[in-house]
């Protein structure tokens, strides 16, 4: 029996080591360890042996099975790595070859609108501030006047990470307002910034996606009032939609981080299946805004009796849809080259107020 096991091990070892690919190796494994394999048959034969024979043959057969299993696993890893190397070599792209004519670069409408919006606010003296996509509860909610268990937290449909040992949970920011908080904590007034970036909420339909883009603005100075906010936003709308005059209206609203709060509508014409800004008899809600809540200023170490401020926020994706006639928000993230060929912008022309944004 011992001689037979040694001979079988020599044969199977040779078969494993000479297997040319993973398919051949699998065939060896099945022939040896499968339901009717040679090693499996030896294991089945243990039941018909005497106790003395089983005491000698059992460890030898099981040892063969263990050694063969380890040998097959090691050989499989070598073959898998070789197969991957061969695939990478076969699929490699020579980046020195000239590009095909249709593979031209285009600026995505979202990035185009980001540039347009920031060009307008830069002309008004706004700097650009950035912050992390992954935030903590303090910067995303608490410092922005969201009390614990407040229902407004649920309105944001937040993506939370798993709890830490202390019970706290990180999250994907639901707005770019945490950038405002970080700026107020790190800088002293006067402050005048925009905060562009990606935001995340559990929502998906024709006009909402789980990841979307926002830009928010913040001004903190002495003597700031609602009139300054209205003036900035009206000038922005006129410049962004590139019309001589834009009529807007402000409706009372509620945001935990501003008081008073408002939503701004712009007059538009919806006839003919298109939306034209600056004319017509319809109204379109475009952004949210308000005066920074005193509690937010206090949470950031700013005295609300000395400094006041205003804030506003708008969706970049929505602005791109309105300005460039994009019917479905989801198409922006579908990675369809035909779509970007149609809606994309040339990368050699940068938006500016002197020669025109778009």
N, C-alpha and C positions, 0 to 999 in steps of 0.2 A: 504493500500500500504506500509506504513512504517513498519508494522508488517511482511509482506511478505519479504521485503528487509532484515530486521534483521534476520529472520529465514534462508533465503538463505545465508546470510553472515556467519552465524554460521555453516551451513552445508559445505560450500565451505572452510572455514577456517580449519575445522576438516579434510576435504579431503586433503588439502595441507599439513598439519602437519603430517598426517599419510602416506603420499606417501613414498613408500619404496625405490624408485630409480628414476632416471631422466626420465625414460620412463613413469612411473606411474604419475609423476608430470606433464609431458607434456599432458597426457590424461586429467588431471584435468583442466589444462589451456585451452585446446581446448573446453572442455565441458562447461566452464564458459565464456571464452573471445573469443572463436572462432567465425566464421562467423554466426553459428547457436547456439552459446552458450547461456546459461541462462541469463547472464548479458547483452549480446548483444541484446537478444530479448527484454529485458526491455527497453534498449535504443531506439530500434526501435518503441516501443509503445508510446514514448513521443509525437510523431507527432499526435496521435489520441486523446490526452488529451486536456482539456480546458486550457486556460492560467493560471488559478489559480492552477489547478492540476499539470501542468508542473512546476510551480514555486516551488512547494514543492517536487515533485518527482525527478526533474532533478538533483539538488545538491545531493540528497540521492543516486541516482543510480551512478552518476559520482564519488562520494566519495567512493562507494563500489568498483568500477572499479579500482580506484587509490590504495586503500588499498590492494585489492586482487593482483594487479600487483606487488606491493612492497613485499608482503608476498611470492609470488611465486619466485621472484628474490632472496630473502634471503634464502628460502628453497633450491633453485637450487644451490646456492653457497655452502651450507652445504653438499648437496648430492654429488656435484662434488668433494669436498675435500675428502669426505669419499671414493668415488670411486677411487680417485688417491692413497689414502693411501692403499686401498685394492690391487690395481694393483702393487704398489711398493713392498708390502709384498709378493705378489705372484711371482714377477719377480726377487726378490733379489737373489744375488749370495753369497754363503758361501765361502769367500776368504780363509778360513782355509782348505778347501778341497784340496787334491793334484791335480795338473794340469794334464790334459790329455797329453799323450806322445807327440802328434803332436804340442801342443802349446808351442814350445820352442822359446826362444828369438833369434832374428837374427839382425845383424847390417845392416841397409839399405845401398846400394851401395853409395848413396850420402854422408852419414855420414862417410863411409869407406874412400872415396876419400878425404873428408875434413881432416880426420886424417892423411892420407898419405901426402897430400900437405903440411900441417902444420908441419909434422915431418921433411920434407925436408928443408923448410925455417927456421925452428927453428935451424937446424944444421948450417945454414948460419948466424945465429945471429939475425933473425927477431923476434920481439915480435908480439903478437896478440892484435889488437884493435877492438873495437865494437862500434856501434852506433844505433840509433833508426830506426825502419822501416818507421815511419811517419816523413817526413822531411818538411822543409820550402824551399821556392824558393832560398834563399841565399845559403844555403849549397848544394842544389842539382844542381843548375844551375849557379847563378850569380858569386859565388866565384870560379867556375870552368871555367870562361871565356865564359859563354853563355850570350851574350848581350840580352837585351829585344827585343822581336819579332824576334829573330834569328831563321832561319828555322831549325837549328839543334835541337831546343827544340821539334819541332814536330816529329823529327825522333825517339824520345824515346817513343812515344805512351803512354803518362803519365796518370795514374789514379789520378785525382784531387778530392779533397773534395770541399764542398760548400764554397762559398766566406764568409769571415768574414765581420764585419761591416766596417773595413778599406779597403776592396777590395782585401786583400791578401787571398791566398788559400794554405792550406797544401796539401801534396801529398804523395803517396806511393813512396819511393825512387826508381829511375830507375836504379841505380847502387850503388855500395858500396863506390864510390868516396867521398860522404859526410863525411865518416869516416876519410878519408885522410885530408879533410879540418878541421874537428874538432881536429884532432891530431896536425896539424900544428899551429892551433890557441891556443892550450893548452900546447904545448911543444916547447922547443927550440931545434934547431939542435945540434948534429946529431940525425936523426930520421931514424929508420929502422923497418917498421911494415908490417904486412899483415892484411887485413880487410876482413874476411869472413862473409857471411850472405845471407839473402834472399833479392831478388829484384823483382820488379813488372813492367810489361808492358802489354799493350793491344795486345796480340799476342797469337795465339794457332794453332799449326799444329804438324806434326810428330816430328819436331826438336825444337819447341818453345812451352812454356806454359806461362800463365799469371803470375805465380809465379815461379821463378827459383832461382838458387843459384850461387853466384859469389865469387871469392876471388881476391882481388887486393893487389898489393904490392907497397910500397913507400919507397924510400931512399932519404934523404936530408942530404948532407954533403958538405964540401968544396972539390972542385976539381973533382966532379963526372962527368963522360962523358959517351957517348954511348957505349964505349967498356965495361964498367962495367955492363951496362944493358944486353948486349949480353952475357957476361960471366955467369951472374947469371941465365939467362933463358936457356942457353944451358946446364948448369949443372943440372938445374931443370928437363929438358926433359929427360936427360940421367937417372937420379935417378928415376923419376916417372914411366917411361915405362920400367925400369929395363933392359936396354940394354947397351952394352959396348960403343957404339958410336951412336950419332944421328946427322944427317946433317940437318941444318936449313937454311932458307933464310929469309931476311927481305925486305918487299916491302913497298915503301912509301905510306902513308895513311894520313887521316886528322882526328884529334880529337881536339876539341876546347881547351882542357886542357893540351895538350902536343905539343911541337914544338922542333925538328922534331918529327913526329909521324910515326909509322910503324905497319904493321901486320906481324906476324911471321908464316911462314909455316914450316912444318916438312916433310922430305922425308918419303914416305911410299909405301907399295905394296898393291894394291887393288884387285889383282887377287884371284880367288876362292871364291868370295863373302865375303871376310874378309879384314880387314885393319891391316896390320902389320907395325909397326913403326920401322924406322931405316934401312930399306932396300927397294928395288924397285926403280921405275922411276917416281912415281907420287908424287904430293905435296898436303898437307892438311893444310888449315889455322887453326891455333890453338889458337891464342890470339892476343890482341892488346897491344901496348906499346909505349913509347916515353919518351923524356926528358920533365920534368915538365915545363909548359909554365911560363915565367917570370910574366905574369899578375896574375897567380894563386898564385905564391909566394908572390907578393905584396899584394894581397887581404888577405893573411894570416899573414901579418906583417913580412915577411922574405925578406931580401935584396938579389935580384937575382945576384947582382955583387959580393956577398960574398959566397953565398951558391947556389949550383945547385942540381938537383936531377932527378931521373927517376921514372916512374910509369908503372905498367902493370896490366892487368886484364884478367881473363879467366873464362869461365863457368864451374862450378863443374859438373853439370849434363852432359854436353858435354864430359868432360874428362872421366866420368864414362862410358858413352856409348862407347867411343873409346877403353878404356882399357879392358872392360869386355864384349864387344860384345852385348850390349843392343840395339835392333833395333828401338824401339819407345820410345821417351821421356815421352809420356803420361802414359805409363805403370808404371812409377816410382811413380805416385800419384794415382793409381787406387785402392789401399788398397786390393789387391788380395793376400791372404796368400800363394797361390801356387807360385806366382811370387817371393815373398820374400824368400820362401823356396828354390827356384832355384838360385836366385842371391844374397841372403843374406850372411853375413859373421859371423863367430863365435865371440861372444863378449869377449871371454877370451883371445884373441890374439890381442895385440895392435900393429899397424904398427910402425916399427922402422927401421933405416938404418943398424943396426948391423945384424939383422937376416932376413931382407927382409920386404918390405912394405906389400906385399899381400900374 
